[in-house]
């Protein structure tokens, strides 16, 4: 019997200043828009200052504030999710990064 590998789940850190309202809105939009593209995405909301320790367990960061740290994963600007301007382009960018991830089946 042939088994199929389940789709990979990706973890995206959604960072803002306080990890409350802004990151909640952005996280919901990310899950919705990437889900429509067939990507299984888990979002974790956090404050920008929490990123250095959390980035080790994530695939990507979407931030609505400046990230003043060197991290080992891509960082994407999350402001378009708030303004509605350029959202498709940012989702395209996130999708491309995730689909090119070496762990993708």
C-alpha positions as CSV (number, residue, x, y, z in Angstrom):
1,X,0.0,0.0,0.0
2,X,1.4,3.4,-1.0
3,X,1.4,6.1,1.7
4,X,1.5,9.8,0.9
5,X,3.4,12.3,2.9
6,X,1.0,14.7,4.6
7,X,1.6,18.4,3.6
8,X,4.2,20.1,5.7
9,X,3.0,22.6,8.3
10,X,4.9,25.8,8.4
11,X,5.4,28.0,11.5
12,X,5.3,31.8,11.0
13,X,6.2,34.2,13.8
14,X,4.0,37.3,13.6
15,X,5.7,40.1,15.5
16,X,4.6,43.5,16.5
17,X,5.3,45.8,19.4
18,X,3.0,44.2,22.0
19,X,1.8,40.9,20.5
20,X,-1.8,41.9,21.0
21,X,-4.1,43.6,18.4
22,X,-1.8,44.2,15.4
23,X,-0.3,40.7,15.4
24,X,-3.7,39.1,15.9
25,X,-5.1,40.8,12.8
26,X,-2.0,40.0,10.7
27,X,-1.9,36.3,11.9
28,X,-5.5,35.8,10.9
29,X,-5.0,37.2,7.4
30,X,-1.9,35.1,6.9
31,X,-3.6,31.9,7.8
32,X,-6.6,32.7,5.7
33,X,-4.7,33.8,2.6
34,X,-2.0,31.1,2.6
35,X,-4.7,28.5,3.4
36,X,-6.4,29.5,0.2
37,X,-3.2,28.6,-1.6
38,X,-3.0,25.2,0.0
39,X,-0.4,25.9,2.6
40,X,-0.8,24.6,6.2
41,X,0.4,27.5,8.3
42,X,0.6,27.8,12.1
43,X,1.1,31.4,13.3
44,X,2.7,32.3,16.6
45,X,2.2,35.9,17.8
46,X,5.1,37.6,19.7
47,X,6.8,40.8,20.4
48,X,9.7,41.9,18.2
49,X,12.0,41.7,21.2
50,X,11.1,38.0,21.7
51,X,12.2,37.0,18.1
52,X,15.8,36.0,18.7
53,X,14.8,33.1,21.0
54,X,11.8,32.1,19.0
55,X,13.2,32.2,15.5
56,X,15.0,28.8,16.0
57,X,11.6,27.0,15.8
58,X,10.0,28.9,12.9
59,X,10.2,29.1,9.1
60,X,9.6,32.8,8.6
61,X,8.9,36.0,10.4
62,X,6.3,38.6,9.4
63,X,6.8,41.8,11.4
64,X,4.9,45.0,11.5
65,X,7.8,46.8,13.2
66,X,11.6,47.0,12.6
67,X,13.5,43.8,13.5
68,X,16.8,45.0,14.9
69,X,18.2,41.5,15.3
70,X,20.0,39.1,13.0
71,X,17.9,36.0,12.7
72,X,18.5,32.8,10.8
73,X,15.1,32.9,8.9
74,X,13.6,35.3,6.4
75,X,11.8,38.4,7.7
76,X,8.9,39.8,5.7
77,X,7.3,43.2,6.1
78,X,3.7,42.8,7.6
79,X,2.5,46.4,7.1
80,X,0.6,45.5,3.9
81,X,-1.7,43.3,6.0
82,X,-2.7,46.4,7.9
83,X,-3.0,48.9,5.1
84,X,-4.4,46.5,2.5
85,X,-1.9,47.9,0.0
86,X,0.4,45.3,-1.5
87,X,-1.1,42.4,0.4
88,X,-1.1,40.1,-2.7
89,X,2.6,40.8,-3.3
90,X,3.5,40.0,0.3
91,X,1.5,36.8,0.2
92,X,3.2,35.8,-3.1
93,X,6.6,36.5,-1.4
94,X,5.7,34.4,1.7
95,X,4.4,31.6,-0.5
96,X,7.6,31.5,-2.6
97,X,9.8,31.5,0.5
98,X,7.8,28.6,2.1
99,X,7.6,26.5,-1.1
100,X,11.4,26.9,-1.6
101,X,12.1,25.8,2.0
102,X,14.3,22.7,1.9
103,X,12.0,20.7,4.2
104,X,9.1,21.0,1.8
105,X,8.1,17.5,0.5
